[in-house]
Amino acid sequence: MRRSRITAYVASLLIAGGLALTGAAATQAQAATGGYVALGDSYSSGVGAGSYTSSSGSCDRSTNAYPYLWNAAHSPSSFSFLACSGATTDDVLSGQLGTLSSSTALVSVTIGGNDAGFADVMTTCVISSDSTCLSRISTAEAYVDSTLPGKLDAVYDAISAKAPNAKVVVLGYPRFYKLGTTCLGLSATKRSAINNAADYIDTAIAKRAADHGFTFGDVRSTFSGHEICSGSSWLHSVNWLDITESYHPTAAGQSGGYLPVLTNNA
């Protein structure tokens, strides 16, 4: 290849690379300068992370939650933090979509766990036998197969309709337990089944998110090594003094587990 052709080829690569970088920068700038709306359940509101805002009442929105941290780091043109403890897909549809608009640039959401009976599954597994725990998980997984996809579709369709220009990041749920270790509390059978259930619902959520053109933010990798029984847990185990915090991310789980996933996908 002659020198002039080599020079032209290298120049074309540099231009293409520059355009790609410019496009990525523009996408990040849009997310940072447009409006950000944080929807979802307790994993987005920050239950378990402490420092709850008084104005959020029983929704328990924390200043340590990943939406609050992302807002502080990126200063979007507007920030609407509507995630609420205990929220289901119906709750998102009825009470969390009011601030979405064509100017919304970024939406984050965790939803589906409460629809599938998260609290009852964990209560059953804590107080009942292995077989009863596994049976309750099986019932939850059947719901994830039969009913949850339609519930998620309704939420995702509504988000798309109200915020057609937004980048939507659907974040999943972490596995709760580090397996293969000696750990007080639930049996190894229960711990394995609960982890499998987390994978099960994450797979379903990721599929529905992809079918709507949304980005799925998988937090299982960031929580790896920080599960319950790891010795460096970013998740609360059973907290008998504040039972609502049980099996929710700590402040470290929000900043180290959820925030990087949103940041990398926003």
C-alpha positions, 0 to 999 in steps of 0.5 A: 500500500502506497504512503498516500493510501496509508495516510488516507486510511489512517485518517479515515480511521481517526475520523471514524473513531472521533465520530464514535467518541463524539456520539458516545459523548453526546449520549452521555451529555443528553443523559446528564443535561436532560431530565432524570426520573427514577422509578421503582420499588425499594431497591431503587428507593434505597430501603436498607441504605439509611438516611431517608428523606422525611418528605418521602414518608413510608416510601423510604427514599434514601440519600444513599440510594443510587438515583440520588447519588447519580443525580448528585454526580451528574446534575441533570436538568431535573430530577424526579425520585419517585421509587417507593418501598413496596411498589408493584407494577400497578403502583408504578402505573398509578402513581409514578409516571406523572413527571415523565415527558418528552424532555426526560432523557433518562429513566431508571427502574427496578420493578417486579420483585414485589409482584412475584411475592418477594417479601412472602418468599423470604418470610416463608424461607426464613421460618419454614422447612426446606420443602416449604421454602422450595414450594413457595419459590416454585409458586413465585417462578410460576407467576414470573412465567405466567403473569409478570411479563404482561405486568412488565409490558404495561409498565414499559409501554407506559414509560415509552409512551410518556418519555419517548426520547428517554434512555431507559435502564431497567436494573435487576436484582442481586443474588442474595447468598455466597454459596459454598461457605459455612454460614449461619442461618438458612440452609444451603438448600434454601440459599441456593434456591433463593439465588436461582430465583433471583436469576429466574426473575432477572432473566424474565426482566431482561427479556422484557426490557430487551423486547422494548428496546430498553437496557438491562442493568445486571447488578449480579456481577457488581454484587459478586463477592459481596453477597450475604455469607461473603464476609463483606456483604452489601446486603442485609440479612434478617434484621429483627430490629427493622424487618423491612431492611432485611434482604435489601442493599446497604449504603455500600450496596447502593453505591458499589452495586447499583450506581456503577451499573446505572452509570455505565448504562446511562 
